[in-house]
Amino acid sequence: TSPMDAINDVAVARLDEWVPEAFPGAEHQLGSAWKLGAAMLGRDGTDNVSAKAGVGINDHWAKRDPDEERDGRRTPVDMLIGEAYEAARAEEWTCVSPRDAAIKLAHHLDMPAWIAGALKRDVSIATPGIVNIFLERPQPLKSPPWPTDVLPLGLMNLAAARAARLRSPVHVLAFAHLVGAVVAIPGRVVLDLFGDGGFRVGANLYGAIFGPSGAAKSPAWSAGLAPLNTIEGEYAVDHRRQHEAWERQDRRERLSRRIKAKAADPGGTSPGEPGEAEALNDETPIAAGSDDRPALPQGSGPPKRRRRTARDTTGEALVRLLADHEAGIVVIADEFTGFVGSLDKFSKGGRGGSTDSAIYLSAYDGSPVGSDRVGTGSIYAPRPHLSLVGGVQPAVLVPLVANLSSDGLLQRFIWCVAPGLLPVDRDLSPIDQRLVEIHETAIRLLVDLRRDGEDDFVLTLTPDALAEWSDFDRWCSGEGGDAARSDIERSVLSKSPALVARLGLGLHLVTWAWTAADLIVDGLMDEADRPSRIIGAPTLSNAVRLMRGFLLPAARQVFDAGETD
């Protein structure tokens, strides 16, 4: 093997480590791929250069040249010499000869010094197996940059302060706080994308943080979901009080019936044990819950607990929760290892796993879900609103991709890459409690935006916002049509336009809630006005930037890490 070929092979396998530096305007795409647009190359039309890790580099303009001998194929070394790519290339990456370009790449990629030495001496590498080992060496996780201006400034500052305390990269906490706020939006709050009722999306999300053990995945979710978990705890306290009230009422009703039966039949049985008659005169009120529900009606059954979150739930139990709660359920899976295992443990032969996976697939789009079981009867949720959040370790990613990508479940997720903790001291200074209070107030505003039984809360896009969305939709269609893309890449791209609509809805309402909560906490407003039902172009633009600049590159890294030969 020649050292030049070895260096080119390594550089093609690891495009992410040199292309963005050598070509600052290159566009990062799914599948560890990059594109140099015709405009940045100083060309007319659409004759771009595309590069995909492990596949190669193609110059589509050169392909049309009748004198072209390599069908447009180029090596990394080719890209660093000559005038063809000079317009897009960083000046410090311009090399005068193929050997100089190869040496620069070898040094930049930290390749063994003996490979560059062999190149300088113009000798072959007698042990290509060493190069193969180097190519297969696991590379550290890297996250794309987080667009800091998509979140309200106060929420971004809160995420940054909590990140400093955890020694976590800021983007991990920003992601958790964004998703934690969006999933608080109740069901039947929808964006009518085209304004004709034909295509509506809710604000539910499936979100995952991907990273090694100890990368602060669970603490990040705990911070982002803290207000929702607090509300869930309040629901539990309300339910316990309501249930105690129901037990008192039920006991008095039963005693009353027994006493009436005794009066009607004096020779019958005793009205009860000592003290039961006094219990009948107990005047303890049957209290309403803190959510202003009325006192229990006479003869009613035990009260149901109000819910917004669930953990370690079966498919059947989840359908029941969704049927009972129009506002929706957020399933919290700290590590997806248990979640994936739960999909196939509910019936013999694995049939339950298939059924439960179908529940998550259908509920994501708000399609009806149901369950028919012997002993429990039929349960039906006509318009479920389901979100799912959790963490994934690299060790379990391969089976996760193998098991949940074939039916499209995994491609419905938005991803955040958590490389690990930063090598810095923790910032233990007090976190601004005003921001914490605004955060909790904002989440409560979102949770209460619509109550069960109310009409749908429908939002629409301005014409400019719809144009932003349409441009992104066309971009996804064009990228998905590239024959070099994998089935998973095409699937992710096909689902991205609907995800951008969800994110636009979420960003609009989160910004409204934070702004109103800020005024409420400062005493400048007693209660929030209803949010505008019109979403503008700036919000959709933010959603598109978040998707293209952060979420799609993160998904690319996740699926690349989960691919098997």
C-alpha positions in Angstrom: 0.0 0.0 0.0 1.4 3.4 -0.9 1.5 6.0 1.9 -0.4 8.4 -0.3 -3.3 5.9 -0.6 -3.3 5.3 3.1 -3.5 9.0 3.9 -6.3 9.5 1.4 -8.2 6.5 2.8 -8.0 7.8 6.4 -9.0 11.4 5.3 -12.0 10.1 3.4 -13.1 8.0 6.5 -12.7 11.0 8.7 -14.1 14.0 6.7 -15.5 15.7 9.8 -12.0 16.3 11.1 -10.6 18.3 8.2 -13.3 19.4 5.7 -14.8 22.2 7.9 -11.4 23.7 8.5 -10.1 23.4 5.0 -13.4 24.6 3.4 -15.1 26.9 6.0 -18.3 27.3 3.9 -18.9 23.6 3.4 -22.4 22.4 4.3 -22.6 19.5 6.8 -25.1 16.9 5.9 -26.5 13.6 7.2 -24.4 10.4 6.9 -21.0 12.1 7.7 -21.3 14.0 4.4 -20.3 17.4 3.2 -21.2 19.6 0.2 -19.3 22.4 -1.4 -21.9 24.4 -3.3 -21.4 25.7 -6.8 -21.5 29.3 -5.7 -18.7 29.0 -3.1 -16.6 27.3 -5.8 -17.2 30.2 -8.2 -19.3 28.1 -10.6 -22.6 28.6 -12.3 -25.5 26.3 -11.9 -25.6 23.4 -9.4 -22.3 21.7 -10.1 -21.3 21.1 -6.5 -18.7 18.8 -4.9 -20.1 16.1 -2.6 -18.1 14.1 0.0 -19.3 11.2 2.1 -17.2 9.4 4.7 -16.1 5.9 3.6 -17.5 6.5 0.1 -15.4 9.2 -1.5 -15.4 12.7 -3.1 -17.3 13.5 -6.3 -17.0 16.7 -8.4 -20.2 16.9 -10.4 -18.9 19.6 -12.8 -15.9 17.4 -13.7 -18.2 14.5 -14.5 -19.6 16.5 -17.4 -16.1 17.3 -18.8 -15.6 15.1 -21.9 -11.8 15.0 -21.2 -12.4 13.8 -17.6 -10.7 10.4 -16.9 -11.8 9.7 -13.4 -15.6 10.2 -13.7 -15.4 13.2 -11.3 -13.8 11.2 -8.5 -11.4 13.2 -6.3 -9.1 12.5 -3.4 -8.6 14.6 -0.3 -5.2 15.4 -1.6 -6.7 16.6 -4.9 -8.9 19.1 -3.0 -5.9 20.8 -1.4 -3.9 21.6 -4.5 -4.4 23.6 -7.7 -7.0 26.2 -8.6 -10.1 24.1 -9.1 -11.2 24.4 -5.4 -9.2 27.5 -4.4 -12.2 29.8 -4.2 -13.7 27.7 -1.3 -10.5 26.6 0.3 -8.9 28.3 3.4 -5.7 29.9 2.5 -3.6 28.0 5.1 -4.8 24.7 3.6 -3.6 25.5 0.1 -0.6 23.2 -0.8 1.9 23.3 -3.6 2.2 19.6 -4.3 0.4 16.3 -3.6 3.1 15.3 -1.2 2.8 18.5 0.8 -1.0 18.0 0.9 -0.7 14.4 2.1 1.7 15.4 4.9 -0.6 18.2 6.0 -3.5 15.8 6.2 -1.4 13.1 8.0 -0.3 15.6 10.7 -3.8 17.1 11.1 -5.4 13.7 11.5 -2.7 12.6 14.0 -1.6 9.7 11.9 1.5 7.8 12.9 4.7 9.6 12.1 6.1 6.6 10.2 3.4 7.0 7.5 4.5 10.6 6.7 8.1 9.4 6.9 7.3 6.6 4.3 5.7 9.3 2.1 8.8 11.5 2.3 11.1 8.5 1.5 8.7 7.4 -1.3 8.5 3.8 0.0 5.5 1.5 0.3 3.9 0.5 3.6 4.5 -3.2 4.1 1.9 -3.6 6.9 -1.4 -2.2 5.7 -3.1 -3.8 8.6 -1.8 -1.1 10.9 -3.6 1.5 8.7 -6.8 -0.5 8.9 -6.6 -0.5 12.7 -6.1 3.2 12.6 -9.1 3.7 10.4 -11.3 1.6 12.7 -10.1 3.4 15.9 -13.2 4.8 17.8 -13.4 8.6 17.4 -14.5 10.9 20.3 -18.1 12.2 20.2 -18.4 15.8 18.9 -21.5 17.9 19.1 -22.6 20.4 16.5 -22.9 24.0 17.8 -26.2 25.0 19.6 -27.9 28.1 18.1 -28.0 30.2 21.3 -30.6 32.6 20.1 -33.5 30.1 19.5 -34.4 30.1 23.3 -35.6 33.0 25.4 -32.5 34.7 26.8 -33.4 33.9 30.4 -34.0 30.2 29.7 -30.7 30.0 27.9 -29.0 31.7 30.9 -30.6 29.2 33.3 -29.5 26.3 31.2 -25.9 27.7 31.0 -25.8 28.2 34.8 -26.9 24.6 35.4 -24.5 23.3 32.8 -21.6 25.0 34.7 -22.7 23.4 37.9 -22.8 19.9 36.3 -19.6 20.5 34.2 -21.7 19.7 31.2 -21.5 21.3 27.7 -24.1 24.1 27.6 -25.9 22.5 24.6 -26.9 19.4 26.6 -28.8 21.5 29.2 -30.2 23.8 26.5 -31.6 20.8 24.7 -33.1 19.3 27.8 -34.7 22.7 28.8 -36.2 23.2 25.3 -37.6 19.7 25.1 -38.8 19.8 28.7 -40.7 23.0 28.0 -42.2 21.9 24.6 -43.5 18.6 26.0 -45.4 20.5 28.7 -47.7 21.9 26.0 -51.0 19.9 26.3 -52.6 17.8 23.6 -55.0 19.4 21.1 -52.9 22.5 21.0 -52.0 22.2 17.3 -50.5 23.9 14.3 -52.7 23.8 11.3 -49.8 24.0 8.8 -51.7 24.9 5.6 -54.7 26.6 7.4 -57.2 24.2 5.8 -57.3 21.5 8.6 -55.7 19.0 6.3 -52.3 18.7 8.1 -52.1 19.4 11.8 -49.2 18.7 14.2 -49.0 18.9 18.0 -46.1 19.8 20.2 -45.2 16.3 21.4 -41.6 15.2 20.9 -39.5 12.1 21.2 -36.1 13.4 22.4 -32.9 11.6 23.5 -29.5 12.6 24.8 -26.8 10.3 23.4 -23.5 9.9 25.3 -21.4 7.7 27.5 -22.1 6.9 31.1 -21.3 9.8 33.3 -22.1 12.4 30.7 -24.8 14.0 32.9 -27.7 12.8 30.7 -30.0 12.1 33.6 -29.1 15.3 35.6 -29.8 17.3 32.4 -33.2 15.8 32.0 -33.9 16.3 35.7 -33.2 20.0 35.4 -35.2 20.4 32.2 -38.2 18.5 33.5 -38.0 19.8 37.1 -41.2 22.0 36.9 -43.2 19.2 35.2 -42.0 16.7 37.9 -43.1 19.2 40.6 -46.6 19.5 39.0 -46.8 15.7 38.8 -46.0 15.6 42.6 -48.8 18.1 43.3 -51.2 15.9 41.3 -50.2 12.9 43.5 -50.9 14.9 46.7 -54.2 16.1 45.3 -55.2 12.5 44.4 -54.3 11.2 47.9 -56.5 13.8 49.5 -59.3 13.2 47.1 -59.0 9.5 47.6 -59.1 9.9 51.4 -62.2 12.1 51.0 -63.8 9.5 48.8 -63.1 6.7 51.3 -64.8 8.8 54.1 -67.8 9.5 51.9 -68.1 5.9 50.7 -67.9 4.7 54.3 -70.6 7.0 55.4 -72.8 6.0 52.5 -72.4 2.3 53.4 -73.1 3.0 57.0 -76.1 5.0 56.2 -77.5 2.2 54.1 -76.9 -0.3 56.9 -78.6 1.9 59.5 -81.6 2.4 57.2 -81.8 -1.3 56.7 -81.7 -1.8 60.5 -84.5 0.8 61.0 -86.6 -1.0 58.4 -86.0 -4.4 60.0 -85.5 -4.0 63.8 -84.9 -7.7 64.2 -82.1 -7.7 61.7 -78.3 -7.4 62.1 -76.5 -4.7 64.1 -75.9 -1.4 62.3 -72.1 -2.0 62.8 -69.2 -1.9 65.1 -69.0 0.5 68.0 -68.1 4.0 66.7 -69.5 3.4 63.2 -72.7 5.3 63.9 -70.6 8.3 65.1 -68.6 8.1 61.9 -71.9 8.6 60.0 -72.1 12.1 61.6 -68.5 13.0 60.7 -68.7 16.5 59.3 -65.2 16.5 57.8 -65.7 18.2 54.4 -65.1 16.3 51.2 -62.5 18.7 49.8 -61.9 19.7 46.3 -58.5 19.2 44.8 -56.1 22.2 44.3 -56.9 22.0 40.6 -60.4 23.3 41.4 -62.2 20.1 40.7 -65.5 19.9 42.6 -66.2 17.8 45.7 -67.0 14.2 44.8 -70.6 13.5 43.9 -72.5 11.2 46.1 -72.2 7.6 45.0 -69.2 8.2 42.7 -66.4 5.7 42.3 -62.8 6.3 43.4 -61.2 9.4 41.9 -58.6 9.0 39.1 -55.2 10.6 39.6 -54.4 13.4 37.2 -51.2 12.7 35.3 -48.7 14.3 32.9 -45.7 11.9 33.3 -45.1 8.2 33.5 -42.1 5.9 34.1 -41.6 2.2 33.5 -45.1 1.8 32.0 -46.4 -1.1 29.9 -48.1 -0.5 26.6 -51.5 -1.4 28.0 -51.1 1.0 30.9 -49.9 3.7 28.6 -53.0 3.4 26.4 -55.2 3.7 29.5 -53.3 6.8 30.6 -53.6 8.4 27.1 -57.3 7.6 27.1 -57.9 9.3 30.4 -55.7 12.4 29.7 -56.3 14.5 26.7 -53.5 16.8 27.8 -51.1 13.9 27.1 -48.4 11.9 28.8 -44.6 12.3 28.9 -42.8 9.0 29.3 -39.5 9.5 31.0 -36.9 6.8 30.4 -33.7 7.7 32.2 -31.8 5.1 30.1 -33.4 3.6 26.9 -32.0 0.2 27.8 -35.0 -0.4 30.0 -37.4 1.2 27.5 -36.3 -1.0 24.6 -36.5 -4.1 26.8 -40.0 -3.1 27.9 -41.2 -3.2 24.3 -40.9 -7.0 24.1 -41.6 -8.3 27.5 -45.4 -8.1 27.8 -46.4 -11.2 26.0 -45.0 -14.6 25.1 -43.2 -14.9 21.8 -42.4 -11.2 21.6 -45.8 -10.3 20.3 -46.3 -7.7 22.9 -43.2 -5.9 21.8 -44.5 -5.4 18.3 -47.8 -4.1 19.7 -46.2 -1.7 22.1 -43.9 -0.3 19.4 -46.9 0.3 17.3 -48.5 2.3 20.2 -45.5 4.7 20.2 -45.6 5.0 16.4 -49.3 5.8 16.2 -49.4 8.1 19.2 -46.5 10.2 17.9 -48.8 11.4 15.1 -51.9 11.5 17.2 -53.4 8.5 15.5 -55.9 6.4 17.6 -54.4 3.7 19.8 -56.2 0.9 21.7 -55.7 -2.2 23.7 -57.9 -5.3 23.9 -56.9 -7.7 26.6 -58.6 -10.6 28.3 -59.6 -9.5 31.8 -59.2 -5.8 31.2 -61.5 -5.3 28.2 -61.0 -2.6 25.5 -59.3 0.7 26.0 -59.3 3.4 23.3 -57.5 6.7 23.0 -58.9 8.5 19.9 -56.4 11.4 19.9 -53.4 10.5 22.0 -50.7 13.0 22.8 -47.5 11.3 23.8 -43.9 12.5 24.3 -40.9 10.3 25.2 -37.5 11.5 26.6 -34.5 9.7 27.9 -30.8 8.9 27.5 -28.9 6.4 25.3 -25.4 5.1 25.9 -23.2 4.1 22.9 -23.0 0.5 24.2 -26.7 0.0 23.6 -27.0 2.0 20.4 -26.3 -0.8 17.9 -29.2 -3.0 19.1 -31.3 0.1 19.4 -30.8 1.1 15.8 -31.2 -2.5 14.7 -34.5 -3.0 16.5 -36.2 0.4 16.2 -35.1 1.9 12.9 -36.8 -0.6 10.6 -40.2 0.6 11.5 -39.3 4.3 11.7 -39.6 4.7 15.4 -36.0 5.8 16.0 -36.1 8.3 13.1 -38.9 10.2 14.9 -36.5 11.2 17.6 -34.6 14.5 17.9 -31.1 13.9 19.3 -28.5 15.7 21.3 -24.9 14.4 21.5 -23.3 14.6 25.0 -19.6 14.0 24.6 -18.9 13.9 28.3 -18.1 16.3 31.2 -15.8 19.2 30.6 -12.3 19.2 32.3 -13.1 22.3 34.3 -14.1 23.0 38.0 -17.7 23.1 38.8 -19.3 26.5 39.2 -21.0 26.2 42.6 -22.1 29.8 42.8 -25.9 30.1 43.5 -28.2 29.9 40.6 -30.4 32.9 40.1 -33.7 31.9 41.8 -35.6 34.4 39.8 -34.8 32.4 36.7 -35.9 29.2 38.4 -39.2 30.8 39.4 -39.8 32.2 35.9 -39.0 28.7 34.5 -41.6 27.0 36.8 -44.2 29.7 36.2 -43.7 29.4 32.4 -44.2 25.6 32.5 -47.4 26.0 34.5 -48.7 28.5 31.9 -48.0 25.9 29.2 -49.6 23.0 31.1 -52.7 25.1 31.7 -53.0 26.4 28.1 -55.8 24.0 27.4 -57.8 21.8 29.8 -59.4 18.5 29.0 -62.8 19.0 27.4 -62.0 22.4 25.9 -62.0 23.1 22.2 -58.8 22.6 20.2 -56.4 25.5 20.4 -55.4 26.0 16.8 -52.5 28.1 15.5 -51.5 28.9 11.9 -48.5 30.3 10.0 -48.1 33.7 8.4 -47.5 33.5 4.6 -43.8 34.2 5.1 -43.5 31.5 7.8 -45.2 29.0 5.5 -42.7 30.0 2.8 -39.8 29.3 5.2 -41.3 25.9 5.9 -41.8 25.1 2.2 -38.2 26.0 1.4 -37.0 23.6 4.1 -39.4 20.9 2.8 -37.9 21.3 -0.7 -34.4 21.1 0.7 -35.2 17.8 2.5 -36.8 16.4 -0.6 -33.7 17.2 -2.6 -31.3 15.8 -0.1 -33.4 12.7 0.4 -33.3 12.1 -3.3 -29.6 11.6 -3.3 -29.0 8.0 -4.3 -25.9 7.9 -2.1 -27.9 8.3 1.1 -28.8 5.3 3.3 -32.4 4.3 4.0 -32.1 5.7 7.5 -30.9 9.1 6.2 -33.8 9.3 3.8 -36.2 8.4 6.5 -34.9 11.0 8.8 -35.0 13.7 6.1 -38.6 12.7 5.1 -39.7 13.3 8.7 -37.8 16.5 9.2 -40.4 19.0 7.7 -43.1 17.8 10.2 -40.5 18.0 13.0 -39.7 21.6 12.1 -43.4 22.4 12.2 -43.6 20.9 15.7 -40.5 22.9 16.8 -42.0 26.1 15.4 -45.1 25.5 17.4 -43.1 24.7 20.5 -40.7 27.7 20.2 -43.6 30.1 19.6 -45.4 29.0 22.8 -42.3 28.6 24.9 -41.3 32.2 24.1 -44.8 33.4 24.9 -44.8 31.5 28.3 -41.4 32.7 29.3 -42.2 36.4 28.4 -45.5 36.2 30.4 -43.9 34.4 33.3 -41.2 37.1 33.5 -43.8 39.8 33.9 -45.8 37.7 36.4 -42.8 37.0 38.6 -41.9 40.7 38.6 -45.4 41.6 39.7 -46.2 43.5 36.4 -49.0 41.1 35.4 -51.5 39.0 37.4 -52.2 36.5 34.8 -51.1 35.9 31.2 -53.0 36.8 28.1 -53.6 34.0 25.7 -50.8 33.5 23.2 -51.1 34.8 19.6 -52.5 32.1 17.3 -50.3 33.3 14.4 -46.7 32.0 14.1 -44.3 34.3 12.2 -41.4 33.7 9.9 -38.7 34.5 12.5 -39.9 31.6 14.7 -40.0 29.2 11.7 -36.5 30.4 10.7 -35.3 29.6 14.2 -36.8 26.1 14.0 -35.2 25.5 10.6 -31.8 26.7 11.9 -32.1 24.4 14.9 -32.9 21.5 12.7 -30.3 22.0 10.0 -27.5 23.2 12.2 -27.9 21.1 15.3 -30.5 18.3 15.2 -29.8 16.8 11.8 -26.0 16.7 12.4 -26.6 15.1 15.8 -28.8 12.5 14.2 -26.2 11.8 11.6 -23.6 11.2 14.3 -25.9 9.0 16.3 -26.9 6.8 13.3 -23.3 6.6 12.1 -22.3 5.3 15.5 -25.1 2.8 15.5 -24.5 1.3 12.0 -23.1 -2.2 11.8 -21.6 -4.0 8.8 
